[in-house]
Amino acid sequence: MTKPSRQATQQPDAPRDVPRALVVAVAGVTLEALSLTVLAAWWVVGMIRVGSQAPAVGISLVVFCLAMALVLVAASRALVRGARRARSLVVTWQLLQGAVAASMVQAGVLWAWAVVAVSVVVVVLMMTRPVAEHTGALVPRPEETRPEH
């Protein structure tokens, strides 16, 4: 006799164990959201102290950074809850961010290596079996059963 899967025995709103890989990935995404927020604050301070010849550009960059930070936080929360669609959003962001950071590395910006590293780690973790099972993208493996005598 086989045991029912973990997901089949839980209520829809019951808390589920969050895989360690997802915890690390969500920490990376949260770090990115925090970095975007700090960057937006830095731009605001710079525009106030130094002034800007194109304030509309600065304001739009600040709005973009804050909006992306909110989206990343919402996606992180959705991933922890097990939402499948949040994985695609996070992976897409990592690919775009990684491409931009890679071009910055080629331009000699050494700190962009850290951004590339975080992007790669998050993408790899999003593709692991425990994360895919947690978000419902894969059916959990059936438990090993031994014939009863």
C-alpha positions, 0 to 999 in steps of 0.5 A: 500500500502506498502512502498519499503524497504530502500535498494530497494530505494537506489542506489548501491553506496549510503551511508547507515545509519550505525547501532549503534551496527555496529559502536561499533563492528567496534570500537572494531575491530579497537582497536584490529587492533591498539593493534596488530600494537602496539604489532608488534612495541614492538616486533621490538623494543625488537628485536633491543634492546635486540637481539633475538636468533631466529630472524626469529620467531620474524620477522614472529610474527611481519609480522603476527600481521601487516597482521592481523591488515590490514585484520581487518581494511579492514574488518571493512571498508567492514562492514561499506559499508555493505559487508556480507562476512566481518561478517564471517571474523570478527566473526572467528577472534573473536572466535580464539582470544577469545579462546586464551585469555580464555586460557591465563586467565586460565594461570593467565594473568588477562589483557586477560579478556579485550580481552575476553570481547571485543571478546564477545561484537563484536560477539554478536553485529555481530549477531544483527538484525540491523547489519545483515540487514545492511550487507544484511544477512537478508531482512529488516522487512517490514514497519508496514502499516495501511489500508488506508480508 
